[in-house]
Amino acid sequence: MKVIVPLAGFGKRMRPQTWSRPKPLLNVAGKPLLGHILDKFEPLNVDDAVFIVGWLGDQIQDYVASHYHFKAHYVVQSVLKGQAHAL
């Protein structure tokens, strides 16, 4: 199974927390929001995950690489025109 996860927004409504950390990596209930999402995919035997990143996307890449063991690809959405445009 292939999963596409759009994560490219700036997280402007979560400032000042998102000046140094992307919104998907903000902690909710003891772990990053992205961790909660990816944990739901683990029982589905994900073969490949595509992360659409933008603001501070390197931190997302580091987090996924250190906590999950599926093949991951990263696409940078440099022009933020919404999720449909990203796909």
N, C-alpha and C positions, 0 to 999 in steps of 0.2 A: 504494500500500500504506500502511496505517496501522499504527503501532507504539505500544504502550502499555508504558511503562517505570516500574515501581513503585520509588520511591526514598525513601519517607517515614520510615524508621526513625531512631532516635536514634543508632545506632552505639555503644551503651553498652559493648560488649565491646572497642571500639577506643580507649577513653579512655586517656590524656588527649588523643590526637591529634584526637578529634572534638568537643572543646569549642569549637573555633573554625572547624572545617571539616567539612562533611558527609562521611560515609564514602565515597560515590561519587566524591568529589574527592581522596581520598588517593592519592598516587602509588604506582604499581606499575610496575616496569620503565621508569621514566622519564616516565610520563604518568599522568594520573588514570585510575582504574578505569573511570569512565564513558566516557572517551575510547576505551578499548579496545573497549567494547561498541558505541558509536556508529560506530566505524570499520568494524565488521562489517556494519552496516546500509547503509553508503554504496553498495555495488554493487547493492543491492536496489531502488534508486530509490524511497526512502521519500517519500511525498507529505506525510504528516502524522504528527507524533509527539506523543503525550500523555505528559507526565511527571507522575507522582503524587509530590508533594513534601511535605515536612514541615519538620523541623529544618534551619534555614539554607537553605531552598529558594531564596532569592534568589541565593545563590552558584551554585547549579546553573543557574538561568536565565541568569545572566551568562556562565557558561562555555559553555553551548550556543550562545548568541547570538554569542559571539565566535569560535567554532571551526567551526560547522556552518551550512549554508545551506538547511535545510528548514523548513517551517512547523512551529512548535512551540506547544503549548498546555500550560498548567500548572494542575493541580488540587491544592489543598491538602487533605491528609488531616489534619484537626485532631484526630480521635479515632482513635488507632492501635489498630485491631482486627484487623490482619493484612492480607495481600495480597488475599484474596478479598473482604473488606469494601471495600477500596479500589476494586476493579474494579466 
